[in-house]
């Protein structure tokens, strides 16, 4: 039986969305059209977001006006589900630092910062290591780089393999990728769990949940692509 909380939905399925590149342009705000799509979709199925960033950053990207994004989704999974919400109520959370320990954490950060200091790349800005509840995020050029600078570095990286030769862009304990969020929805017994993401190739941060046997994966190239596929699958 699907949870009674979702009994009014005509389709007993859950649709999960990556944030960057799927519901919004990378590190930018989503559009009113996407918000309307989600509201229409929620009349048919249960929906949720799953992102690597913390809830504050995800809220900034997905909020239009003064809406509370936790009111717009049935499930909210920040930091890959380490911080999780179900119908607006927070679920049990997990912590990177408690699991790894301060000593090992500092050794890792020291290695990363020494390596970045010696990497010769076109630009460096600021915030090379960002500490999060469920992971650390590593950016060789710095998370303070502009959108255009990030695009330029991505093109440079495809040739010179800075991140591939260096370290995973997101660093977290084994199993703490986006599949972590699936443990929060198991008891609801959905007929299917669909996942939409743009980084679904091996090495991308959507790959594990996209290829997980518990999900039906969909690769998108943009929020417009997400909108098109959702309408075809669930709203036609």
C-alpha positions in Angstrom: 0.0 0.0 0.0 1.2 3.5 -0.9 1.3 5.8 2.2 -2.0 7.4 3.0 -0.4 10.8 2.6 -0.2 10.3 -1.1 -3.5 8.3 -1.5 -5.2 11.2 -3.3 -2.6 11.2 -6.2 -4.0 9.3 -9.2 -0.6 8.0 -10.1 1.3 6.1 -7.3 4.7 7.1 -8.4 7.5 9.4 -7.0 9.4 11.8 -9.3 12.7 13.0 -8.0 14.6 15.9 -9.5 18.2 17.0 -9.4 18.5 20.8 -9.0 21.4 22.3 -11.0 20.8 21.9 -14.8 17.6 20.1 -14.2 15.1 22.4 -12.4 17.3 25.5 -12.7 20.3 26.7 -14.7 23.5 25.8 -12.8 23.7 28.0 -9.6 20.9 30.2 -10.9 17.2 30.7 -10.0 14.5 28.5 -11.6 11.7 30.0 -13.7 8.0 30.5 -12.9 7.3 28.0 -15.7 9.2 25.2 -13.8 7.3 26.0 -10.6 4.0 25.8 -12.4 5.1 22.5 -13.9 5.9 21.1 -10.5 2.5 22.2 -9.1 0.7 20.6 -12.0 2.8 17.4 -11.7 2.1 17.2 -7.9 -1.6 16.8 -8.7 -0.7 13.5 -10.4 2.3 12.1 -8.6 4.5 12.7 -5.5 7.5 14.9 -6.2 10.8 15.7 -4.5 14.2 17.4 -5.1 17.6 15.9 -4.4 20.6 18.2 -4.5 24.2 18.2 -3.2 24.0 21.7 -1.8 22.5 22.6 1.6 18.9 23.7 2.0 19.7 27.4 2.0 21.3 27.3 -1.4 18.7 25.0 -2.9 16.0 27.3 -1.6 17.6 30.3 -3.2 17.5 28.5 -6.6 14.0 27.0 -6.4 12.1 29.8 -4.7 10.0 32.3 -6.7 8.9 35.3 -4.6 8.3 34.3 -1.0 7.3 30.6 -1.5 8.7 28.0 0.9 10.1 25.2 -1.3 9.3 22.6 1.3 5.6 23.5 0.8 6.0 22.8 -3.0 7.5 19.3 -2.7 6.5 16.1 -0.9 10.2 15.3 -0.3 13.1 17.6 0.1 16.6 16.1 0.1 19.5 18.5 0.6 23.1 17.3 0.7 22.0 14.1 -1.1 19.5 13.3 1.6 21.7 13.7 4.6 19.2 16.5 5.5 15.8 15.3 4.5 12.2 16.5 4.7 8.9 14.6 4.2 5.7 16.6 3.8 7.5 19.6 5.4 8.8 17.8 8.4 12.5 17.1 8.9 13.7 13.5 9.1 16.7 12.1 10.9 19.9 13.7 9.6 23.5 12.5 9.3 26.8 14.3 9.7 30.1 14.1 7.6 32.3 15.3 10.4 30.9 12.8 13.0 31.5 9.9 10.7 34.9 10.9 9.4 36.4 12.5 12.5 38.3 15.8 12.9 41.8 14.2 12.5 41.1 12.5 9.1 39.0 15.5 7.9 41.9 17.9 8.5 44.4 15.6 6.8 42.1 15.5 3.8 41.6 19.2 3.6 45.3 19.9 4.0 46.1 17.5 1.1 43.5 19.2 -1.1 44.7 22.8 -0.3 48.3 21.8 -0.9 47.4 20.2 -4.2 45.3 23.2 -5.4 48.1 25.6 -4.5 50.4 23.7 -6.9 47.8 23.3 -9.7 48.5 25.6 -12.7 45.1 26.7 -14.1 43.9 29.9 -15.8 42.1 31.4 -12.9 41.6 30.9 -9.1 39.0 32.8 -7.1 37.9 31.8 -3.6 36.3 29.0 -1.4 38.2 26.0 -2.8 36.9 23.7 -0.1 33.3 24.1 1.2 32.4 22.2 4.3 28.8 20.8 4.3 26.8 18.7 6.7 27.1 15.6 4.4 30.3 16.2 2.4 33.0 18.6 1.3 32.8 20.3 -2.0 36.1 20.8 -3.8 36.5 23.5 -6.5 39.9 24.0 -8.1 39.0 27.5 -9.4 36.9 28.4 -6.3 33.2 28.5 -5.8 33.3 32.3 -5.9 34.0 32.2 -9.7 31.4 33.7 -11.9 29.0 31.7 -14.1 31.1 32.5 -17.2 34.3 31.6 -15.4 32.8 28.3 -14.4 31.8 27.6 -18.1 35.3 28.5 -19.3 36.9 26.2 -16.7 34.6 23.4 -17.6 35.8 23.6 -21.2 39.5 23.8 -20.0 38.9 20.8 -17.7 37.6 18.6 -20.5 41.1 19.1 -22.2 43.4 19.1 -19.1 41.4 16.8 -16.7 42.1 18.9 -13.6 39.3 17.4 -11.5 39.6 13.9 -12.9 43.3 13.7 -12.1 42.8 15.5 -8.8 39.9 14.2 -6.7 36.2 13.8 -6.9 34.4 17.1 -7.0 32.2 16.1 -4.1 33.9 14.1 -1.3 31.8 12.0 1.0 31.7 8.6 2.7 31.0 5.6 0.5 27.2 5.3 -0.1 26.5 8.9 0.6 25.8 9.8 -3.0 22.3 10.7 -4.1 21.1 7.1 -3.6 21.2 7.9 0.1 17.9 9.7 -0.2 16.1 6.5 -1.4 16.2 5.1 2.1 13.8 7.8 3.2 11.1 6.8 0.7 11.2 3.0 0.9 8.3 2.7 3.4 6.0 4.6 1.1 6.1 1.7 -1.4 5.7 3.7 -4.6 5.0 1.8 -7.8 8.0 3.5 -9.5 10.6 6.1 -8.6 11.6 8.3 -11.5 14.8 10.4 -11.3 15.7 13.4 -13.6 19.2 14.7 -13.8 21.7 16.2 -16.2 25.0 14.7 -14.9 24.0 11.0 -15.4 27.2 9.8 -17.2 29.7 7.8 -15.2 31.6 10.2 -13.0 28.7 12.7 -12.8 27.0 13.3 -9.5 23.7 12.0 -10.8 25.1 8.7 -12.1 24.6 6.5 -9.0 20.9 7.3 -8.5 20.2 7.4 -12.3 21.6 3.9 -12.7 20.2 2.5 -9.5 17.9 -0.5 -10.1 15.3 1.1 -7.7 14.8 4.1 -10.1 13.8 4.9 -13.6 16.4 7.3 -14.8 15.9 10.2 -17.3 18.8 12.3 -18.6 18.0 16.0 -19.4 20.1 18.8 -20.9 18.2 21.7 -19.4 15.2 22.7 -17.3 13.3 23.0 -20.7 14.2 19.4 -21.4 12.9 18.4 -17.9 9.6 20.2 -18.6 9.1 18.5 -22.0 9.8 15.0 -20.8 7.6 15.4 -17.6 4.7 16.6 -19.7 5.1 13.7 -22.1 5.2 11.1 -19.3 2.9 12.4 -16.7 0.7 15.2 -18.0 -0.3 14.2 -21.5 
